């Protein structure tokens, strides 16, 4: 499947942020789901000294209208993703201020424990949590080296949605994770790149709530050329794609209207090579022999955005039909 990654630009990083154009999903569908992708129109990194706002624009149909006389309404689904990095010990401790502000639980304790077994931690925030979280981050910015980047992602029905984090700090990367049956598994990667694969769905009974699925994945550089068949019946040489999707380590959760997902790592990633480590931890760029206490750690704030859009009456009138 062809994919278009979404990159996060941070100070001292080679990656860029890009913007994307919206696509429209019909709100009258019984369910909206997809393996969706992102596109960017240009660079727009968040200034290092600026805290991106957390306001999520939403709109509702007029309450004074009859539900039977109401025209067809389209639902636009987009995502804002904020990434913050700070020195070691800012986000990973259980006592970190962000985890005291955002305390919404995942759908089940079993999900939370299974993610923690591989070093991941998540909480669900509500609209009312946005202001105290923004204030907490601003306080951190005043007291520590807090850096931020923001990406605006609009799903593309023809591509898988990816949040590409970038190359990891380890040229040789061992990771361990807990599989669905509870057994421990491990794998080594060379010159790896981390990313999150995202899907979403909207259910008919709660049209303002978005179910979001996040799956970690690790890519290695493409392998040797191989002959593959084409849709036209011929053959062509393409580089072997090397990607490991950790489908046993999945975050699948509903996000309320105006809410968000706070995603980070547990402190255990510093002691053991758990899967979450390369997604959230950056080693000192000094390389071998660098001070481990100089590492930086990240969090992600993933916000679904829902907008209702009325179609142009001229486009839906009988005269406008072919």
C-alpha positions, 0 to 999 in steps of 0.5 A, spaced: 500 500 500 502 506 498 503 511 503 505 518 504 508 520 511 507 526 516 513 528 518 515 532 525 519 538 525 523 539 531 529 544 533 535 540 531 531 535 526 532 534 519 524 533 518 519 538 515 512 539 517 507 539 511 500 541 511 494 537 507 487 538 504 481 536 507 477 530 504 469 530 506 466 524 509 458 523 509 455 524 516 449 520 514 453 513 513 452 508 518 460 507 519 466 511 516 472 507 517 479 507 513 486 506 512 487 513 511 493 517 509 496 524 509 498 529 504 502 536 505 502 542 502 508 546 505 512 547 511 509 550 517 513 548 523 511 551 530 516 556 533 520 553 538 518 559 543 510 558 541 505 553 545 500 551 539 493 552 541 489 546 543 482 549 541 478 544 536 473 547 531 467 544 531 460 545 528 453 543 529 447 543 525 442 548 527 438 546 533 431 549 530 431 545 524 427 538 523 431 532 523 427 530 517 427 537 513 434 538 514 439 538 508 444 532 507 450 534 512 457 532 510 462 531 516 470 533 515 475 529 519 482 531 520 487 531 525 492 535 529 498 532 532 502 536 537 509 533 539 513 535 545 520 534 547 524 535 553 530 533 557 529 526 560 525 525 566 520 531 564 514 526 561 516 519 563 515 519 571 508 517 574 508 523 577 509 528 571 504 534 571 501 532 564 499 525 567 496 529 573 492 533 568 490 528 563 487 522 567 481 519 562 482 512 562 483 507 556 477 503 554 479 497 559 485 496 564 487 490 560 489 495 554 492 499 558 496 494 562 498 490 555 501 497 552 505 498 558 508 491 558 511 494 551 513 501 554 507 505 552 502 509 556 496 513 554 490 517 557 484 520 554 483 528 554 476 532 554 475 539 552 475 541 559 482 538 559 485 543 554 486 549 558 490 546 564 494 542 559 496 548 555 498 551 562 502 546 564 506 545 558 507 553 558 510 552 565 514 547 563 517 551 557 519 556 562 523 551 567 526 547 562 528 546 554 521 544 551 520 544 544 514 543 540 512 541 533 505 541 530 502 537 524 495 538 521 493 531 517 487 530 513 486 523 511 486 521 504 481 515 502 486 512 497 492 512 502 494 509 509 495 515 514 502 515 517 505 519 523 512 518 521 517 520 527 524 519 523 530 515 524 532 512 531 538 514 535 541 507 535 544 504 528 543 497 531 536 497 534 533 491 539 526 491 541 522 487 545 514 487 546 509 483 549 504 479 544 497 478 544 498 471 547 502 474 553 509 471 550 515 476 550 518 477 543 524 481 540 527 483 534 533 487 531 533 492 526 538 496 522 538 504 521 531 504 523 525 509 522 519 509 527 512 511 525 505 510 527 500 507 523 493 510 524 486 508 522 479 511 525 472 510 525 465 513 526 459 510 529 452 511 527 450 511 534 455 517 536 457 521 530 461 526 534 465 521 537 471 518 533 474 511 534 482 512 533 486 506 532 494 507 533 499 501 531 507 502 532 511 500 526 518 500 524 521 501 517 528 499 515 532 501 508 529 498 502 532 491 500 534 488 493 530 489 487 525 484 486 521 482 480 514 483 481 507 482 477 504 488 475 496 490 474 497 490 466 500 483 466 507 484 466 513 485 471 517 490 474 523 491 479 521 494 485 526 494 492 524 490 497 520 493 502 522 492 510 517 494 515 515 490 521 508 492 524 506 491 531 499 489 530 499 485 537 501 492 540 495 496 538 491 502 542 484 502 540 480 508 543 474 512 542 475 520 543 470 524 545 468 530 541 473 536 542 477 530 546 484 528 544 489 522 546 495 523 550 501 518 548 507 517 551 512 512 554 513 509 561 520 510 565 521 503 564 524 504 557 530 507 560 532 500 563 530 495 558 529 496 550 522 495 550 518 497 543 516 504 546 523 506 547 525 508 539 518 512 539 519 517 544 527 517 546 532 520 543 539 519 545 544 524 546 547 526 539 554 525 541 553 518 539 557 513 543 559 514 550 554 520 550 551 522 557 545 517 558 542 523 562 542 528 556 537 524 552 530 527 550 523 524 551 517 526 547 509 526 548 504 526 542 497 529 543 493 527 537 486 531 536 481 529 532 477 534 529 470 534 526 467 539 522 460 539 519 459 542 512 453 543 508 453 541 501 452 547 495 444 546 494 446 547 486 450 541 486 445 536 489 439 539 485 436 535 480 438 540 475 445 539 477 445 532 476 448 529 469 
